[in-house]
Amino acid sequence: MTYLRYRDDIETPEPDEQETIDGIIQGMTQQSEVVEKREQHAVRASHAKSSACVVGTLTIADDLPPELAQGLFAAAGTYDVAIRFAQGPGETLGDRVSTHRGMAIKVFGVDGEKLPGHDAPTQDFVFATGRTFPSGTASGFLSDAKKIGAATPMPEGVKSAVSSMARNFNKVLGLFNTAYAKADFFGHPFSHPIGDDYFSQAPVRYGDYVAKLGAVPASQAQDALSEWQLDPHEDEDGFRRAAIDYFRGHEAVFELRVQLWANAETQPIEDASVEWPSQDSQYRTVATIRIPAQEAYSTARARYFDEVMTFRPAHSLAAHRPLGSVMRARLQVYRALSAFRHRENGVAEENTADITAIPA
């Protein structure tokens, strides 16, 4: 198969894109202010409620073909990683409001040219459930952010009802072998967070190529989670408890996969809401993430992950620069909202450079 090469001109920003990004930052900051007033604490503007804070390793496969042996994955090796699993909303809600989830990965000991402003020897991958980002573009991101911002002051019961309707809508669509990404975004199944697939959703540079990335469960213990379902009426923190219980007795294994850009017509760079067809290119495994059994939510570690650490697409090798409208917005939005959160809480922001800084 022939894959398309990265070029500096493959992105096509809209003329008013900076104004749009400024609007996202303003709207999400206001949303964070509403949440801070209610919770008496500033939390992440998305993926606020963590379910597991763990450490492990990422091992790059031997003898990858040239098109896969790129950037971080150019040579075989093993790296330490820190991973934060979290629920989607930018507020601390009960788990009956089951929306999309996140899996933020920080790889340590990474040498090479970094993006401007990133001087730590790390590479971050920020993944979420769903192969696509429902907003698609920065302007769609702004539109959805306004809707979420308007809903933020509403009672939790209303948010639970919306989540339930979205989840049930996708169940019906599932009967016809289809699904709606935005419905999953607001109403994700009550599945086990360590049994979910996670994706970059938007593309990144992949050395000489371009790719979307994903992390897929790859152990028998995780396969056994397929039938697990949270009873939201029994435990409003059930996803966290389930993750903690899992890691007390089992390791988790994820295959890190990449889907290379092969067709500019069907695999757009600028619209992250479009799923890249598998007939154009398949996801292929380039590395394995292993997370050993551990205490996944000690008080000291949870505080460090939630309050101090930062995970951003901008923490990247130049060889894995985020691409497209949504990613260009994220480069600025993550930085601005993180600065707000740390400032409001009086906590020094830290771009963690070494895994030894993470508490046990």
C-alpha positions, 0 to 999 in steps of 0.5 A, a space after each residue: 500500500 502507498 501512504 501519503 507523505 507529510 508536507 508542511 502545506 497539508 493544513 488549511 487553516 480558516 481565515 478567522 481561526 484565531 478568533 474562533 480559538 479565542 472564543 473557545 478559550 473564553 467560553 471554556 474559562 467561563 465554564 470552569 469559573 462556574 464549576 469552580 464556584 460550585 465545587 470550591 475548587 478549579 478542575 480540568 475543563 474536560 476529563 476532570 474526574 480521574 478513575 485511575 492514575 497509573 505507571 507502566 512501560 511502552 515497548 516499541 516493536 522490533 523490526 517495524 517496516 519503514 513507514 511505521 518506524 518513524 519518530 518515537 517509534 523509529 527504533 525498538 526500545 522501552 520507555 516509562 509511561 504515566 497514564 491518567 484514565 478519566 471521565 469526560 465532563 469538565 466537572 465532578 459528576 456522579 457516574 450515572 452521567 456516563 460520557 466519553 472517557 479519556 486516556 492521557 499518556 506521558 512517555 518519559 526519556 524521549 530525545 529529539 526535537 520538540 515543539 516550541 515551548 516544550 523542553 522536557 524529554 517527554 511525549 504526550 498522547 491525549 486519547 479519548 473513546 471514539 474514533 472521531 472528535 464529534 465537533 470536527 473543526 475549531 468552529 464546531 468545537 466552539 459551537 459545542 463548547 457554547 452548548 456545554 457551557 450553557 448546560 454547566 449550571 443545570 442540575 446533575 439530574 438534567 445532565 443524567 437524563 441527557 446522557 441516558 437519552 444519548 446512550 439509548 439513541 446509540 443503542 437503537 442505532 446499534 441495532 442497524 450496525 451504525 452509531 453517532 459519535 456525538 451521541 457516544 460523546 454525551 452518552 457512553 455505555 456503562 462499560 469498564 474504563 480499562 476495557 475501552 478502546 481509546 483514540 487520538 481522534 484527530 491526526 498527527 504528524 508521523 515522521 515522514 507520514 501522517 497518522 491517527 493513533 489508538 490504544 486497544 486492550 490486549 489481555 485476557 483479563 481485559 477481555 473478561 471486562 466486556 460484560 461488566 456494566 456499572 449500576 449507576 444507582 449503586 455507586 456514583 464513583 463506580 468507574 473509579 472503584 472498578 479501575 482501582 479494584 482491577 489494578 489491585 489484581 491484574 496488569 493491563 495491556 494495550 496495543 498502541 496502533 497507528 492508522 497511516 494517511 493514505 487517501 486525501 479524499 476520504 481521510 481529511 486532515 482538517 475535519 476530525 469528525 470523519 472516520 478514516 475508512 479502514 479500506 484505505 488503511 488499517 490500524 497497525 500495532 507499533 508498540 505495547 503498553 503494559 501497566 502492572 498491578 498497582 495501587 492506582 489511586 493513592 491519595 498522594 498520587 491522585 493529587 499529583 496527577 489531578 492537581 500538578 501534572 499536565 498532559 497536552 498535545 503540545 508536549 510533543 516531538 516535532 515528528 508527531 506535531 498535532 495536525 488539523 483544525 481541532 488540534 491547532 485549537 487544542 494547542 492553545 486551549 489546553 495551555 490557557 485552561 491549565 494556566 487558569 486551573 493552576 492559578 486558581 488553586 495556587 498550585 505550581 504547574 509542572 511539565 513532569 520530566 521524570 517518572 521518579 517525580 510521581 508519588 507511589 
